[in-house]
Amino acid sequence: VVAKFGGPQPGDMVVHFRPGDPRKCTPASHSNTMADCTSQASRSVDDQSPVPFTFYEKVLSKSKFSRLLLLVPSRRTSTKNVLLMKKLYSNVVVVPNDDILVDLWYMANAWKIVMSPGTISWWAAFLSNAIEVHYPITEMGEDRNRMNHDLHVDDEDRYVYHNTVQGYYFLSYAELIEHHPHGSKHGKKWAKSHKQAETKVDTKSSR
């Protein structure tokens, strides 16, 4: 993949364009057979929390870059959002790939990164030397509440947070907490509790 499309260069922005986590088709309710994975009903539950396209539009409209390296699953190169991205920006390089290590390599070597919700994006961005990392917040529910995951980096200015649920973009970590869905006081209390939990873990690991 790298030999064919080339690696990220200074000035490039790498976008991890991940539609979501594909779910396996479940048995149809009326039989013991598997439901048709191409049906509308199946497609409606195929992806888990993809980032809204508005997120990419807002980030890219205020970012400077030479090329957009779009990391896309090979089966998703012709989806509506990918085609729209190519239409809006003439300097898009679509990198179709199904190897998470390749995705990780591209992001880890990127000048700027636009993350997707997920472990690979998080680790790649965290381990990279990117000067700018755009971090989307996509969910607020109790079951998959991204605001309740202790994965926000609070001590690196290169991280830019985007709360796509409430519509707050280009936030620092402190501003992200201020815009907590239950108010700034709750957000600060949440941040404090997570910081204390982090301290306990560090204390145990040092023993």
C-alpha positions, 0 to 999 in steps of 0.5 A: 500500500505504501509503495503504491500510494506513498507515505505522508509528507510534510504538509499532508493531513491524514484522515482516518475515514472510518464509517464505523464498526461493521456488525455481523448480520443477525439471524432473521426473526422469522427463520434460522437463516442469516439476514441478508447483509445487503438489505436496507434493514441490515445496512441501517445497523451496519455502522456504529457511530460514524463521524458526521460529515459536518465534522470533516467539513468544519475541520478542513475548512479551517486547516492548512494542508497540501494533500488529504490522505484518506484512509478508507476500508477497501469496500468503502471507497465508493461510499457517498461521503468518500465521493463527496470528499473527492468532489470538494477537495481536488488534492485527495488521495484515497488510500484503500486498505484493510490492514490496521497496521498500515492505518496506524503507520500512516497516522503515526507518520502524519504531519496532521491527523483527523481521527475517527472514534476508535482504538487504532486512531487513538494510539496512532495519534498519541504515538505520533509526532503530528503537530495537530490532532483533531479528535471527534466526540461522537456519542453522549449516551450512557452505553457508549459515552465518549465523554465518560471514557478517560482517553482525552489527552489533557496536557498536549496543546496539539489536540483539538476537540470537536463535540459533534453531538452538541455542535461545539468545534475547535475546543481545547481540553478545558473547553471540552469540559466546560461544554460537558452535556450536564454543565461545566460543574459536572464536567469539572467534577468528572475530570477531577474524578478521572484524574484521581483514578489516573493518579491511583493507577500511577501510584500502584504501578510505581510500587 
